[in-house]
Amino acid sequence: MHTAHRLLAAVALTGTAALGLTGCMPSEPFPGQPASRVLNDSVTALRGASTFTVSGTASSQDIPMQVHLSISGTGECKGTISARSGGTIDVVRTPKHTFLRGDEAYLLAQTKDMPEDQASRAREEMSGRWMRTEASDPSMKGLTSLCDRDGLLRDMYSIPGAEKGALAEIDGQEAVTVNTPQGVFLVASKGEPFLLKATTSGPNAIDLAFTGINEPVQVDVPADKDVYDPDVNG
């Protein structure tokens, strides 16, 4: 049955950040360092973290989606994403496999154009179950770019035209603003210079916050009895 492959290929991603920017602070962080270096160092610091959580909105071809994912540097990832067609998907990713479980709204959206007998059978077979694919499956490319630490951060390096902006506070942390032609980035000004938030515009705009840096993430692989494997059941 090709329905599972069709559902997997329909996954699209992103999320909501609820963060406030307030006030100004008296001292200048990173004295003597150009803004481009501050931004690069912040991405490097985040990339070096054992884990972090990313949440907010990301867009694909001007369609915003929501994401909340905990990501490790060793290839594990878990959380939720919104699907472009509707509904929410639970995600568990290991270095070898990707597991997806859509809610009722997602399954309804993905089967709405199918004959009712096929749609009902597909929803019954997949309701509450995880769909498993190889992590390298091409249909998972969009998910990989958000769920993979390097893929998520790659385009934030070496952005030209960076300039330091105002000091700010984000979620209780002091931060310096780095303005670029692509968007605005907030960098922690105390302790490790982690990237705390990235906001860009355009067809692939993002508004993502980075929290939970270096906090433990427990990724539990779904049991076989709860898995719908397209290569076995399809």
Sequence and secondary structure as in RCSB ss.txt:
>XXXX:A:sequence
MHTAHRLLAAVALTGTAALGLTGCMPSEPFPGQPASRVLNDSVTALRGASTFTVSGTASSQDIPMQVHLSISGTG
ECKGTISARSGGTIDVVRTPKHTFLRGDEAYLLAQTKDMPEDQASRAREEMSGRWMRTEASDPSMKGLTSLCDRD
GLLRDMYSIPGAEKGALAEIDGQEAVTVNTPQGVFLVASKGEPFLLKATTSGPNAIDLAFTGINEPVQVDVPADK
DVYDPDVNG
>XXXX:A:secstr
  HHHHHHHT   B      B    SS SSTT  HHHHHHHHHHHHHTSSEEEEEEEEEETTEEEEEEEEEETTS
 EEEEEE TTSSEEEEEE SSEEEEEE HHHHHHHHTTS HHHHHHHHHHHTT EEEEETT GGGHHHHHHHSHH
HHHGGGSS TT EEEEEEEETTEEEEEEEETTEEEEEE SSS  EEEEEE STT EEEEEESTT         GG
GEE HHHH 
